[in-house]
Amino acid sequence: MFESIKFFVHGKKIYINDQKNGYDLGELATDFLNLKEDYKPMFDKMQKVKEKAKEYVESQNLEDWWELNNYLWDIDKVLMRYKLFKAARPDDFKLFEDTMEYTGQQRLFPDDNIFDLKRLLPEPIEQEDGSYRFKPTDFTEEEAINSIMNSHTLMIAPGDRKAKWTYYETAINKYDEYLHDIRAPNITIQNFIDYGLAHLTHLNPSNYAATLGNYLTNDRWYKWIVNPVQNRGDSFIKKDDVRMWHFPYVIDGDENNVAIFDCYEVDTVQALLKSDFYKALSVGHLIRKCKHCGNYFLQKRAYHTMYCDRPSPEDPNYTCHQVGSRVKKELAANLPKSRSWKRAGDRISKDAERGIITSEEKLKLLSEVRDMLTAAITKPGIGDDEFEQMLQSDVLYPRFGISRRTKPRGRPKKATK
């Protein structure tokens, strides 16, 4: 669980570890892009885990270990809602259950009473000729195995409490790494989808790749890419360490269908998520943000679809796609809110032409006002006049952290002596 991750790609599918039935390329990345409300509670609990870990190291009080285990277990339960962690989790993974039992019962079984492996195994005795014979123990082989398995010796990790805590610290560090590893590609890819892919006219793998190349190399886009200076040490890594090989595998459990797979091994979740996303683009899969619910969804065909097929947050009896049809009808009817939206779009475009805002800021604002229009139409309580005021430049721009750069007008003033 805390080692490298292996994944395999064939056609338009990706497989994790020994998984028989794979996922569509882009499916794992899409799943994690929707980790929004879940992230901050996990991050806050990780801070509590670190604080409790320091307390345990100083106090050696098992109650501290028991408490931090509950916090870390809560983080794990959230991560296990997502497809990647479900697929990567070994069936015999019981770290949190073992830790709860160990810390709860260890007061009844002090370390010096835990079965000693050396006492259970035969003791080697060196002979004069350099060979060894083994001194018999008081235990039969079956009794020794049962004694070990029924004791706390193998719980969490083999050894005494110090050895177990050392292993558990590895788990703490790895889960902390997971959270940072997820955040960096999530924010970067979300920005790329919202301000790059969402504005493409022609949808095909070549255009996806060209837009990605511009996004990753053009200095104007740096603010949308997670970097350690602006993001508390988190960083979107452009070059990952990846081990690659090829091997024939059975496709989707069908013994009569075998193909040569591209096989990869990486050390970070970030490397896997980026690989899944990039390869999805290369086969024509596209991830979009639903203009109604705000969640991301995977498209396997080149359609200019703006709404997903999930139940609408306001009324689960209707899908976001059905609600989106209503928005389109209101736009076509040229109602007051749609007119306000069009005027705001014109103002934003003119500001970009005059150099008052950058082209990247223009794309961001156009995307945001479209989302505001959808919300104003589908959610009650926002009047026409209120919506018009919300879209005024002096209100809209500061809301999204954008400053208008006013250019000097008229002739420059004459120099005074």
N, C-alpha and C positions, 0 to 999 in steps of 0.2 A: 504493500500500500504506500510505503514511503520511499520507494525506489523509483526507477525510471518507468515510463509508460510506453508500451509498444502499440502501434496502430498500423493498419494495413489498408491499402487503397486499391480498389479495382473498379474500373468503369466509373460509375457515378455513386459508389458506395464507400463508406469508411467503416472499419471494424476495429474494436478496441480489445486488446489482449487476445483471449481465446474465444471471443464472441462469435457465434455461428451466424446469426442474422444481423447484418450491419445496419447503419443509418444512412440516409441520403446525405450526400456531401452538403455541408452548410447547416445541417440539422442541429449538430452539437453547438456550433457557434450561435445559432439563432436562439437556442434554449437559454444560453448564458447571457445573451444580450438583454433578456427580459428579467434579469436579476437586478431589480432596482430598489424596491422597498426592503428587500431582504438584506441588502448589503450593510447598511449602517448598524442595525442591531447586531449583526455578526461581528463587525469591527469593534463595537463597544464591548461586546462580551470577550473578544480577544484581549482587550486591554485589562479586563478583570482577570483573565487567565494568567497574564504575565505578572500582575500584581500578586496574585495568590501564589504563584510559583516562587516568587522572591520570598514571600512569607514562609512558605514551606521549607525552603533551603535554609533559612535562618532558624526556624523553630523545630523542624523535623516533626511537626504535629500532623498526624495523619488526617485530621479533620480538614486542614487546609488543602491537602491533596484531594480528598474526597469532594470538597466544594469546587475546586478548579476543574476537576474531571466532569462535573455536571455542566459547567459553562462550556467546556470544549465539546462535550457531547451534544449540547444544544446547537452549536455551530455545525457539527457533523450532520445532525438531522436535517438542517436546512439544505446543506450541500447535497444530501442524498435525494433531494427532490429533483435534481438535475441529472440528465441522462448520462453525461460523461462519468460522474462519480458512481452512479449505479452500475455502469458497465465495468469500471475499473476496480470496484471493490471485490476482494477475494471472498469466497463463500465462508471461509473460516475466520474472518476478521472479528475479533471479540475484545478489542482493546478496552473499550469503555465499560463493558459488562464485567470484565475481569478486574479492572481497576476499582470499580464500585465494590465488588465482593472482597477484594484484597484489603482495601482501606477500611472497610466496615468490619472485617473479622480479624484483622491483624493484631488487634489488642488482645485477642484470645489466643493467638498463635505467634508469640514473639519470634524474632529472627533466629535466635539460637535454638529454637525447638523445631525449625523447619528441617525437613529431611535433608541430610547431606548426601550429595551424589557420590562422593568418594567413599562414604560408609556403605553405600548400597552396592557399589561395583567391586569386583574382585581386585585385590591389591597385587600389583606386579612385584615379584622378587627376583633380582638378578642372580644368575647362577655363575659358577666359576668359569664356564666356557663362554660367557657373554650372552647366553640365551636367558629367557625369562620364563618363570612359571608363576601361576597366579594363586595367591593364598585364598582359600575358600572363605566365603562370607557366611553369615548366619541366615542369609535370605536365599530363597530359590529365585531364579530369574523372573518367574511370574510374580512372586511377591514383591520383588524390587520394582518392577514396572508398575504394578498397582499402587505401591507406596508413593512413587514419584508422581503418578498421574492424579492421585487423590490428595496430594499435598499442595501447598502454595508455591512450590519450587518453580513450576513452569508458568505460573500466572504472569501475565503481562510480558515478561521475558525471563529466560532462565537465570537463576541466581538469587542473591540476597536483595534486600530492599534498595541498596545503593545501585546495583545493576539494573533493577527495574526502573528506578527513577531516571537513570541515564537514558534508557530506551524511551521512556515517556517524554522526556525533554525533546527528543528527536521528533516525536509526534507534535508537540507544541510548536516547534519551529517550522515544521512542514505545513501545518494548518495556517500559520501566520503567512507563510510564503504563498499558499493557495489564494488567500484573500487579495494579496497584492498582485499576484499573477493573473487573477481574473479581472481586477479593476483596470489595469493598464490597457490590455487589448479591448476590453469592453468599451471604454470611453472613446478610444481612438477609432475603432470600427464604427461605433454609433455616429460619430461626427462625419466619417467618410460616407456612410450611407445617407445621412440626412442632408449633407451639403455638397456631396459629389454625385453618387449614383442616382439619387432621387431626381436630379435635374437633367439626366440624359434623355435625348430624344430617340436615339436609335439604340435598342437594347440587344447587345451581342457580346460574346466573350472578348472580342478585340477592343471594343470601347470600354469595357470594364477594366481591362488590363491597362489601357492607356491612361484612364482616369486615376487608377491606383498609382501608376508610376509618377504621375504629376503630383499626386497628393503626398507621396513619401519623399519626393526629392525637391519640391519647390519650397523655398524658404517662406513664402507667403502663408503656407499652411501650418507652420510650426505650432501655432497656438492651439490647433485642434488635435495635435499629437501629444500624448501624455509624456512628460519629461520630468526628471527628478527635481528640477529647480522649481517648477510651478505646481508639482503634485506630490509633495511630502515624501520625496525619494522614489516614488513609483516611476517606472520607465517602460515605454513601448520599445522593445528591442527589435531592431531591423534585421539582425543576423543572429540566428540561433545555432547551437550545436546540435546536429542531427546525424544519427547513424542510419545508414540506408543499405538495404540489400534486396534481393529478389528471391522469391520462393513460390513453388506451386502449392495452392491450397484449394480445398473444396469450397464451392460457392454456395452460401446460404444453406449448408447442411446437405446438399444434394451430391451424393457420392459419384454420380455420373456426370457431374459438371465441375471440372477442375480447370483452373487458370493460374497464370503466373501473376502474383501480386507484387505491388511496390510495398516494401516493408520498411517501417521507420521506428526508431527508438529515440525518445527525447526525455529530458530531465525535468521539464517544467510544463505546467498546464498551459501557460501562455503560448509556448511553441506549438502545442497540439491545436489549440483554438485557432491560431493564425493559419496553420496548415489546412485545417478544415475549411476555413473561410476562403483562402486563396484558391484552393482546388475547386471549391464550389463555383467561384467566378469563372474558372478556366473551362468548366463543362457547361456553362450557361445558366447555372442556378443564381438567383438574385435574392438578396434579403431586403425587405422593405419595412418601413415603419407605418403601421396603420394610422391613418389620419383621424380616426375616431377614438380608439381605446389607447393609442400610443404604444402598443406592444409591437414587437418585430415578428415578421412571419416570412417563411421561405417560399419563394416562387421558383418552380422548375421550368417554367416557360416564360417567354419574353412578352409579358402583358404589362400594360401601364395600369396595373391595379393599385388603388390607393387604400383599399380597405380589406381587412382580413375576414375570415369566415367564423371567428369565435363569437360567442354570445356577447351582445352589447352590455357594457357595465351598468347602464341605466335600466335596461329591460332585457333580461336573458331570453325572452321569447323571440327577440329579433337579433339577427347577426349584425356585426359592424357593417358588413357589405350592404345589408338592407337599409340601415340607417344612412349610409353614404349615398344611396340612391335618392333619398329625401333631400339631402344637402344639394345634390346636383340639380334637382328640380327647382329648389329655391333660388339657386344661382341663375338658372335659365329664366326664372320668372322676374329677375332683376329687382328683387326686393331691397328695402333700405340697407340691410346689413351687407348684402352682396355688393351694393354700390359703394358702401364705405370701404369694403375690402379692396375693391378695384382701385379706388382713389389712393388708398395707402400704398398699393403695389406700384402705382404710377409715381408717387412721390419717392419711394425707395429707389426705383430704377433711375429717376432723374438725378438723385443724389449721387448714385454710383457713376453716372455719365460725367457729372461735374467734378468727380474726384473727392467729394465730401466724405464718402465711405468707400471701402474697398469692395472688390467684386465678391470676395469671400463673405464679407459682412452683409452684402446684398442678398446672397443666397440664404444665409442664416435668417435674415429678417423675413424674406418671402416665405420661407418654410414655417416660421413661427406665426405669422399673421394668418396663414392658411389654417393652422391648428386652432388659432383663436376663433376664426370664423366657424369652423366645425363645432367647436364647443358652444359658441353663442347661439347657433341654430338648433342644436340638439338638446341643450340644457336650459331649463327655464330660469328666468330671473335676470337676464341681461337685456335691457331695453335698447332700442335703436340709437337713441342719443348717447347713451352710456357707451355703447360699442364704438360709435364714431369718435368719442373722446379718447377711448383706450388706444385708438390707432393713430392719434396725432403724434407727429415725430418727436415733440418734446416730452411725451409720455412713453412712447413705444421704445425709443432708442435706449434710454437709461435702464429700462426694464430688463433688457438683454445685454447690458454692459457695453453698449456701443456709443462712442462719442462722435459727433459730427465735426469734421475739420473744416471750418469756414475759410474760404479762400478770399484774399483781398480783392476788392473791386475798384474799378476806375484806374486813373493814372497814379503812378507812385508819386509820393510827395517829393518836392524839390528839397535838396539838401540845404540846410541853413548854415550860414557861416558862424 
